[in-house]
Amino acid sequence: MIPHTWRLSISALRVVVAASFLAIYYLSIRSLLQLPALIFAAYLCYSVAALWWRPLPGRKGAIATIAADAFIALFWAAIYSGALGNPQLWFWVSAAAWAFVFYHAETFHDLWTTAGLLLLALAVLLAIPSASSSNLPGVVAVAGAMALAGCVQKRFFEQRLGHMARQNVLLRSDAQRARDMERQRIAADFHDGPLQAFIGFLMRLELLRRLLAKDVKMAEDELVQLQGITKQQVNDLRAFVRSMRPADVDGDSLAASVSRLVEQFQRDTGVAATFSSTDFDEPPETEVALEIMQIVREALNNIQKHSKASRVMVSIGKNGGALEVTVDDNGGGFPFSGQYSLDELDLMRLGPVSIKRRVRTLGGELLLDSRPGEGAGLRVRVAS
């Protein structure tokens, strides 16, 4: 897509060239009734009209437009004679006209069209005695060569832009897919957690209502149990809200952010959680650190919801030139046993889906160690 300002600049330059042709011819011949003057006048009218609209839209119209510009420039060179005026003025106007023609060709046309125009111009100019005896063919050759170089560069940038546009489409598609998966995860977490708890709470309230009419002592015991359930629901909702908050590493190192996340998990759940770290290179991009934070957060959230663990250990450090994050617990583990890589988990459709997706986005490695009844370990390695 050519910017409107570029189109307007070419149209304005065409008017200047056309007006120059007509003015110089009139000042030399002192007549506007001869055929060359009429041709230049018609070209000037066309140039002025092109300021407001494109007389010939489409590719055929573009070819016809550049052909008209080249024809007028060749026509100007062909009608030159000593009586037309100052030869130096004729030369500089001709050079300016051809500079405009090749600027037009470079902007709107491809390499082959520009090359064909250059060969045609040189062939015609060398056949015109007044032009071939001057430096005009050399000037045209230089202008044409510069236009060809511009066409090559334009084609390179167009290919780059096309590649970037395709990449943008793919990234937008990946972003949309990630949003959909995140919505599904949130819906599933809400359905399995707070929603089920509220449904159970509602059923217990109905039971309490019936007990109040029959046995007040049992109703009081049921009320105490409901208070405990309410506290648990508050903790579950806090964990759910915490999992929805975006990870924040601004102003802190990754180790400090993960340490704060582990401390918050321990305060909210009452599960003993420890964090350790060794020297490692900070991720060069903030997005990588945010993804690692989300992996740790989701791992802790899964431990709270499913493992019934009493102890959690999180560590981060450097291993073999890569950043390694581990999360271990002493809970119930996964329903399968053994150590599995990311590809193996995908093949068997096992393991935490969201964490696997984030690791694959980072181009990292994942190792899941499941020990049913004894706990589980999650190890993530990301190149630093």
C-alpha positions in Angstrom: 0.0 0.0 0.0 1.6 3.3 -1.2 1.1 6.2 1.3 -1.2 8.9 0.1 1.6 11.5 0.6 3.8 9.7 -1.8 1.1 9.5 -4.5 0.5 13.2 -4.0 4.2 14.1 -4.3 4.4 12.2 -7.6 1.3 14.0 -8.9 2.7 17.4 -7.8 6.1 16.6 -9.5 4.3 15.6 -12.7 2.5 19.0 -12.7 5.9 20.8 -12.3 7.5 18.8 -15.2 4.5 19.3 -17.5 4.3 23.0 -16.8 8.1 23.3 -17.4 7.8 21.6 -20.8 4.9 23.8 -21.9 6.5 27.1 -20.6 9.9 26.5 -22.1 8.4 25.4 -25.5 6.2 28.5 -25.5 9.0 30.9 -24.6 11.1 29.3 -27.4 8.5 29.1 -30.2 6.0 31.8 -29.1 3.1 29.7 -30.1 0.6 27.3 -28.5 -1.0 26.2 -31.7 1.6 23.8 -32.9 1.3 20.0 -32.2 4.1 19.8 -29.6 2.5 22.6 -27.6 -0.9 20.9 -27.8 0.7 17.7 -26.6 2.4 19.4 -23.6 -0.9 21.3 -22.8 -2.8 18.0 -22.8 -0.2 16.4 -20.5 -0.4 19.4 -18.2 -4.2 19.0 -18.0 -3.8 15.3 -17.3 -1.2 16.1 -14.5 -3.5 18.6 -12.8 -6.4 16.1 -13.0 -4.2 13.4 -11.4 -3.9 15.6 -8.3 -7.4 14.7 -7.3 -8.1 11.3 -8.7 -6.4 8.5 -10.6 -7.6 8.7 -14.2 -6.8 5.0 -14.9 -7.1 2.8 -11.8 -5.6 -0.7 -11.5 -2.4 -2.2 -12.8 -3.1 -1.4 -16.4 -3.7 2.1 -15.5 -0.4 2.3 -13.6 1.4 0.9 -16.6 -0.3 3.4 -18.9 0.6 6.3 -16.5 4.3 5.5 -16.4 4.2 5.0 -20.2 2.7 8.4 -20.7 5.4 10.0 -18.4 8.2 8.2 -20.4 6.6 9.1 -23.7 6.5 12.8 -22.9 10.1 12.8 -21.6 11.2 11.1 -24.9 9.1 13.4 -26.9 10.7 16.4 -25.3 14.2 15.0 -26.2 13.1 14.3 -29.8 11.8 17.8 -30.6 14.8 19.6 -29.4 16.7 21.8 -31.9 19.0 24.7 -31.6 16.0 27.0 -32.1 14.2 25.6 -29.1 16.2 27.6 -26.6 19.2 27.2 -24.3 20.7 23.7 -24.7 21.8 23.7 -21.0 18.2 24.5 -20.0 16.9 21.7 -22.2 19.5 19.3 -20.7 18.6 20.1 -17.1 14.9 19.9 -17.7 15.3 16.6 -19.5 17.4 15.2 -16.7 14.9 16.4 -14.1 12.1 14.8 -16.2 13.8 11.4 -16.3 14.6 11.6 -12.6 10.9 12.0 -12.0 10.1 9.1 -14.4 12.4 6.7 -12.5 11.2 8.0 -9.1 7.7 7.1 -10.3 8.8 3.7 -11.6 10.6 2.9 -8.4 7.7 3.8 -6.2 4.8 2.1 -8.0 6.4 -0.6 -10.2 8.5 -3.7 -9.8 12.1 -4.4 -10.9 11.3 -5.8 -14.3 9.1 -2.9 -15.3 11.7 -0.4 -14.3 14.5 -2.4 -16.1 12.4 -2.5 -19.2 11.7 1.2 -19.0 15.5 1.9 -18.6 16.4 -0.2 -21.7 13.7 1.4 -23.8 14.7 5.0 -22.8 18.4 4.4 -23.5 17.6 2.8 -26.9 15.4 5.7 -28.0 17.8 8.4 -26.6 20.8 6.9 -28.3 18.8 7.0 -31.6 18.1 10.7 -31.2 21.1 12.7 -32.5 20.6 15.7 -30.2 20.2 13.5 -27.1 23.0 11.0 -28.0 25.5 13.8 -28.5 24.8 15.1 -24.9 25.3 13.6 -21.5 21.6 12.8 -21.2 21.9 9.0 -21.8 24.5 8.8 -19.1 22.2 10.7 -16.7 19.3 8.5 -17.6 21.5 5.4 -17.0 22.5 6.6 -13.6 19.0 7.5 -12.6 17.7 4.1 -13.9 20.4 2.2 -12.0 19.5 4.0 -8.8 15.8 3.2 -9.4 16.7 -0.5 -9.9 18.6 -0.5 -6.7 15.6 1.1 -5.0 13.3 -1.6 -6.5 15.5 -4.4 -5.1 15.5 -2.8 -1.7 11.7 -2.3 -1.9 11.2 -5.9 -2.8 13.4 -7.0 0.2 11.4 -4.8 2.6 8.1 -6.0 1.1 9.2 -9.6 1.7 10.2 -8.7 5.3 6.9 -7.0 5.9 5.0 -10.0 4.4 6.9 -12.3 6.7 6.2 -10.0 9.7 2.6 -9.9 8.8 2.4 -13.7 8.7 4.2 -13.9 12.0 1.8 -11.3 13.4 -1.2 -13.5 12.3 0.4 -16.5 13.9 1.2 -14.7 17.1 -2.3 -13.3 17.3 -3.7 -16.8 16.7 -1.4 -18.2 19.5 -2.5 -15.4 21.8 -6.2 -16.1 21.1 -5.6 -19.8 21.7 -3.8 -19.0 25.0 -6.7 -16.8 26.1 -9.2 -19.5 25.3 -7.2 -22.1 27.2 -6.8 -19.7 30.1 -10.6 -19.1 30.1 -11.2 -22.9 30.1 -8.7 -23.3 33.0 -10.4 -20.5 35.0 -13.9 -22.0 34.3 -12.7 -25.5 35.3 -11.0 -24.2 38.5 -14.0 -22.2 39.5 -16.4 -25.2 38.8 -14.2 -27.7 40.7 -13.4 -25.3 43.5 -15.6 -22.4 44.7 -18.7 -23.4 42.9 -18.8 -27.0 44.2 -18.0 -25.7 47.7 -21.0 -23.2 47.5 -23.3 -26.0 46.3 -22.2 -28.1 49.2 -22.6 -25.2 51.6 -26.2 -24.6 50.3 -27.1 -28.2 50.9 -25.7 -28.1 54.4 -27.8 -24.9 55.0 -30.9 -26.8 54.0 -30.0 -29.6 56.4 -29.4 -27.0 59.1 -32.9 -25.5 58.5 -34.5 -28.9 59.0 -32.4 -29.7 62.1 -33.5 -26.5 63.8 -37.1 -27.8 63.7 -36.1 -31.2 65.2 -32.9 -31.1 67.2 -31.4 -27.8 68.3 -28.2 -29.5 69.7 -27.5 -31.3 66.3 -28.2 -28.0 64.6 -25.6 -26.3 66.7 -23.1 -29.0 65.8 -23.9 -28.5 62.2 -23.5 -24.8 62.5 -20.0 -25.3 63.9 -19.1 -27.5 60.9 -20.5 -24.9 58.6 -18.2 -22.3 60.1 -15.3 -24.6 59.4 -16.5 -25.1 55.8 -16.9 -21.3 55.4 -13.3 -20.8 56.6 -12.1 -23.3 54.1 -14.1 -21.7 51.3 -12.5 -18.3 52.2 -9.1 -19.9 51.8 -10.1 -21.5 48.5 -11.4 -18.2 47.2 -8.2 -16.5 48.3 -6.1 -19.1 46.4 -8.4 -18.7 43.4 -8.0 -14.9 43.4 -4.3 -15.2 43.9 -4.0 -17.5 40.9 -5.9 -14.9 38.8 -3.6 -12.1 39.6 -0.9 -11.3 37.0 2.7 -12.2 38.1 4.8 -9.2 39.0 8.6 -9.1 38.8 9.0 -5.4 38.2 11.8 -4.0 40.4 12.7 -7.4 41.9 14.9 -10.3 40.8 13.2 -13.5 39.8 14.5 -15.2 43.0 12.9 -12.5 45.2 9.6 -12.7 43.3 9.4 -16.4 43.6 10.4 -16.2 47.3 7.6 -13.8 47.9 5.2 -16.0 46.0 6.1 -19.0 48.2 5.7 -17.0 51.4 2.3 -15.8 50.3 1.3 -19.4 49.5 2.4 -20.5 53.0 0.4 -17.7 54.7 -2.8 -18.4 52.7 -2.8 -22.2 52.9 -0.9 -23.0 56.1 1.2 -25.5 54.2 4.9 -25.4 55.2 6.7 -24.1 52.2 10.5 -23.4 51.8 12.4 -21.6 49.0 16.1 -21.9 48.1 18.1 -20.4 45.3 21.6 -20.4 44.0 23.4 -18.0 41.6 21.9 -17.9 38.2 21.6 -15.5 35.2 18.5 -13.5 35.2 16.3 -14.1 32.1 17.1 -11.3 29.5 13.4 -10.8 28.8 10.7 -9.9 31.4 8.2 -12.1 29.6 10.4 -15.2 30.4 10.5 -14.3 34.1 6.7 -13.8 34.1 6.1 -17.2 32.5 8.4 -18.8 35.1 6.5 -17.1 37.9 3.2 -18.4 36.4 4.6 -21.9 36.3 5.5 -21.8 40.0 2.2 -20.2 40.9 0.1 -22.9 39.0 2.3 -25.7 40.5 1.6 -24.3 44.0 -2.1 -23.9 43.2 -2.3 -27.5 42.0 -0.6 -28.7 45.1 -3.1 -26.9 47.3 -6.1 -28.2 45.4 -5.1 -31.8 44.7 -2.1 -33.1 46.6 -3.0 -32.6 50.3 0.6 -32.0 51.0 2.0 -30.8 54.3 5.4 -29.6 52.9 6.4 -27.9 49.7 10.0 -27.1 48.5 10.7 -24.7 45.7 14.2 -24.0 44.4 15.6 -22.0 41.5 19.2 -22.0 40.2 21.6 -22.8 37.3 22.2 -26.2 36.0 24.3 -26.9 32.9 24.0 -23.4 31.6 20.2 -23.4 31.9 17.8 -21.9 34.5 16.2 -24.7 36.5 13.1 -24.4 38.7 12.0 -27.3 40.8 8.8 -27.7 42.9 8.5 -30.8 45.2 5.8 -31.8 47.7 5.0 -34.7 50.0 1.4 -35.1 48.9 -0.5 -37.8 47.2 1.2 -37.4 43.8 -0.4 -38.0 40.4 -2.5 -41.0 39.6 0.5 -42.4 37.6 4.0 -43.3 38.6 7.4 -42.6 37.2 9.4 -39.8 35.6 8.1 -38.4 32.3 9.4 -35.7 29.9 7.2 -33.0 28.2 6.9 -35.0 25.0 6.0 -38.2 26.9 3.4 -36.4 28.9 1.9 -34.9 25.7 1.9 -38.3 24.1 0.1 -39.9 27.0 -2.1 -36.8 27.6 -1.0 -36.6 31.2 0.2 -33.8 33.5 -0.8 -30.2 34.1 -1.9 -28.8 30.7 -1.3 -25.1 31.4 2.2 -25.7 32.8 3.1 -27.9 29.8 1.9 -25.1 27.4 3.9 -22.5 29.2 7.1 -24.6 29.2 6.7 -25.3 25.5 6.2 -21.6 24.8 9.5 -20.9 26.5 11.2 -23.6 24.5 12.2 -25.3 27.7 12.3 -28.8 29.2 10.0 -30.4 31.7 10.4 -33.5 33.9 7.6 -34.7 36.1 8.3 -37.2 38.8 5.2 -38.7 40.3 5.3 -40.9 43.4 1.7 -41.9 44.3 1.1 -41.6 48.0 4.5 -40.0 48.6 4.4 -36.8 46.5 5.5 -35.4 43.2 8.3 -33.3 41.8 8.2 -30.8 38.9 11.5 -29.7 37.2 11.6 -27.0 34.5 14.8 -26.0 32.6 14.9 -22.9 30.4 17.9 -21.8 28.4 19.3 -18.5 29.8 
